[in-house]
Amino acid sequence: MSRNLKAADRTRVVMSLYRPSISPSTERMRLHRDRRRRGLRCLTIELREAEIDALIRMGLLRAEARNNLPAVRDALYDHFEHTLGSAP
């Protein structure tokens, strides 16, 4: 560390290097509470290949993206929005 830094600047540099780490369980709980505040639920679901094929036929998913999990998730969200309506 340079000797030309003021004491306050040196303290800021050192403190930025030693930020406490957040445990995975703490981060999961933070995300859970954030979703709950926004009225969301986190679910794990299984989709059949036929259901992914249906998303492709409906034009909500490109065929080459069938193994791209974020793309499938977004297509499923689009399907929900078209069939159930958008959230209030």
Secondary structure, 3 states (H helix, E strand, C coil): CCCCCCHHHHHHHHHHHCCCCCCHHHHHHHHHHHHHHCCCCCCCCCCCHHHHHHHHHCCCCCHHHCCCHHHHHHHHHHHHHHHHCCCC
